[in-house]
Each structure stands twice: as structure tokens, then as C-alpha cells.
Amino acid sequence: MLTLTEITKTYRTSEVETRALDAVSLEVAEGEFVAIMGPSGCGKSTLLNIIGLLDRPTEGSYQLAGTEATRLPAAKLARLRGEHIAFIFQNFNLIDDLTVAENVEVALLYRGDMQVTNDRIGLVLDQMGMAHRAGHRPQQLSGGQQQRVAIARALAGNPGLILADEPTGNLDSANGEQVIELLQQVARLGTTVVMVTHSHRDAAAAQRIVEMLDGRIVGETRL
């Protein structure tokens, strides 16, 4: 699904040069569930941003679904991201003024799917156990329910890759476990999942744990 080769990311100011990623190489297969762990400031978020085509590496190669992404112009980069990637965030990032169904619909329209159907929206909400809340607004839902809607939104466009940034960070343990189980289910159905987490419990649900320190990958564990 994706291959990173010798990825380096350097941030420069007039006085300081900071190397956030240092020659990172990583391959993730289609349908694999990978957890990325490490202390704050180790480069996890920078790596996730590059995988998500939200940032460009300073050096190295990144191939997503067979396409070399590092030198694409911005418009083609956005198109590639829209075709293949969906995001799940710690803070849910739902639009308060829209209903649950409308939040899913907006995500589909953003991806360029101009033939959005109520059947598709209803299907992903049903998969997440949220069909009965389709007409509610986010503030009427619990944190766990909001994250289920966020996962439904991510799944609606049939992405090949889901990037999850601390998806249980704002949830209690019971709701967090349910979200991780849903991500496992998504991976079993063939969608690649890359998750950044501080939680050893959450990481243990993945098929592989990638450990980072000081901008480098320092270990990998297959589960």
C-alpha cells in the first residue's frame, strides 16, 4: 500500500535546524494494521502528516498505491490524497451545525463523489451502529458515539488507507476499546490502518508496532 524510503524532514529557521525525521524507511502492506509509538517529539505526527500527504519530506521517496508522491504538484497531491486516504482524529472534527448523516455526506463531497447516495451513508452508519442517530447533531452524542461517526465518515469513501491520530485519546476505556475493535474490523475487511498512539493497550491490537525515537524507527514488533 505504501513505501517510505530514507525519508528525512528538516525544519529550518534563521538560527536553528531541527531534523524531525531522520532517514525513516517503512513499508505497510494492503490491509495491514500498524501502530506507531514513541515519546512526544519523536516524529510520530510528522511521519503521519507525510504519509497523509499533508506535508512533504525534505529528502527521500514516498510511494502510495504505486505513485511516487514526493514531487507531485499540489493539485495532484490533493487528488491522490482524496482518492486513497481518510483521517480519524483524537478530537473527532465533526461539524457541529450538521447532522450525523450530513457530516458523512460532506466528507464524500469533499472527496469529489458527486453521486452521494443515502444508501451509502446509511450503510456506513449502520456498520458503526449509528444509523439510529443519523438525524442528531454531534453535541447530542457521547464521545464514543462521535468517534463512531468519525470512523463512518472515514469509511464512506472506501479509502485504501485510514490514518488514525490518537483515536481513543478523548475516550474512556470502554469506548476506547470499542473504537479499536472497529479499526481491527476495518483492517480485516482490507483497508490499511496506520495509527499513532501512546497507549500500549491500543497498540497491542495492531498487527505490527513500529517504535520511534528522535526521528528514527528504533524497533518493530509483529503481533
N, C-alpha and C positions, 0 to 999 in steps of 0.2 A: 504493500500500500504506500509506504513512504520510506525513503532512504536519505539520511543526512550523512555527509562525508566531510570530515575535518571542518566543521562549522565553527567559526570564530565570530564573536560580536564584541566590538570595541566602541566605547563611548568616549568622546574627546571633548574637552573644553580647552580654553586657552592655557590652563595651568595643569590640568590633570587628565591622565588617560586611564580609563577603567576597562579591564577586559572581563566582560560578564560571562562570555563563553569562550573556552579555550580548546580548540580542535576536537569538538564533540562529533562522534560518529555513532549513528544509531539506525537500526533497521526495524521496522514494525510491519508484520505481515497482515494481510487482509483478515479481518475477523478476530484479531488478537486484542486482548485487554491488557494494557500496560499501565502500571502505576509508576510515577516519578516522585521520588522522595529526596529530602535533604533539608538542611537548616535554612533559615531565612537568609536571603542574599547569596545563595549558592548558584543561582542561574536558572532555577526551575521555570519561573514565569517568563524569563527571556526566551528560553527554549520553546515554551508553549506558544509564545507570540510568533516565533519564526515558523514553527510547524503550522500555525493557523494563518500564515501569510499576512499577519498584521505588522510584521517588521521584517527587514531584510538583514541577512548576515553580512558582516564586513568581508569575510572570506569563506570559501568552502562551497559545496554543492548540496542542493536540496531537490530531490525528485519526488513529486507527488503524483501518484497514479500514472507513472510513466512520463510525466512532463517535468523538464528542468525549470524550476520556478525562480531561481535566484536572479535572473536577468530579464524577466518579463516586464514589460511596461505596466503601469499602474492599472489600466483598464483591463488588460488580460489577466493580471493578478487577481483582481476583484472577481472576474468571471470564473476563474479556476477555483477560488475560494467558495463562491456561491454554488458551484456545481458539486463540490465534494465535501465541504466542511460545515459542521454545525457546532455551536458552542453551548455549554451549560456552565452557569456562573454561580458562585457562592451566594450572591445577593439576588438571584433569580432573574432580575432585569425584566420583569413584566411591566406592561404599560397600564398604570392604574385606571385610566379612563376607559379602557376597553374590557370587554368581557373575556372570559377564558377562551371561547371559540374565536373571538376576534384577534386575540393575541397570537393564536396559532396561524390564523389566516394572514396576518400582517407579515409573519416570517416567510410564508410561502410566496407572497407577492414580492418581498424583498429579493428572494432568490430568482425572480423572473418567471415564476409559474403563473401565467395569466389565466389558466383554466382551473383555478382552485374549486374544488367541489366540497359540498357539505359532507358528502360521504367520507372523503379522505380525512377531513377534520374530525368527524365523529369517530372514525376508526382509531386514530392515534389517541384520542381522549379516552376511548373505551379501553384500549390497551393499557393505559396508565390508571384506569379506574376512576376517571374524572369526567366521564360523559354526563353524569347527573349534575355536574357543576358548570356545564357549558355556558349558561347564562349569567353566572356570577362574575363579580369583579375581584381582582387579586386581594384587595383588602378584606374581602369576606371569607378568605381561605386561611387555613393554618399554614405554617412554614412548610411542612411536609407536602401539603396539597399544592402549594405554589411551585415547589420544586418538581412535582409530578407534571404540572402544566409546562414547566420549562423543558422537561425531557420530551414531552409530547410535541412541543414546538420544534425541538431539535430533530425529532424523528419524521416530522411531517413531510419534509422534502426528500426523504430517502437518501440521506448523506452516506458517503462511504466511510467518513471519519467523524467521530464525535470527540471534541476536546472538552474535558471537564476540569474546571479550576476550583479545587476545594469544594466539591458539590455538596458535602454534608456539613460544611463549616458553620452554618447558622441553624442547624437542626439538632434536636435532642437525639439520644442514642437510638431510640426505637424508629423514628422517622429516617434517621441516617442509614440504618440497616436496610430499610425498605428501598431507599434510593440506590444503594449499592447493589442490591438484588436485581433491581430493574436494569442497571448498567450491565450486570452479568448476563441478563436475559437478552439485552440488545446485542452483546457480543456473540452470544450463541446463535443468533439469527444472522450473523455475518457482517455486522457493522464493526469497524475498528474503533476501539475506545482507548484514548490516551488521557490519563487522569493525573493531575498534580494534587498531592495530598501530604499533610503532616501526620495523618492517622495511620498507625501500623495496622490497626484493625481493618480499615478500609483497603489498604494496600494488599493485605493478605487475601482479599477476594479476587485480585487480578491474577492473570496467568504468569506475569513476569513483573518483578520490581527492579527499577533502574535507580541506583543511588548516585546522587550528585554532591560534590563538594568543591567549592572555589572554582566554579565554572567548568568543571570536568566531570565526566562519568567515572566513578571510582569503584563501581561494583554492579553486578546484575545477578538476580536470583530468579530461577524458574520454579514455579509452584505447581 
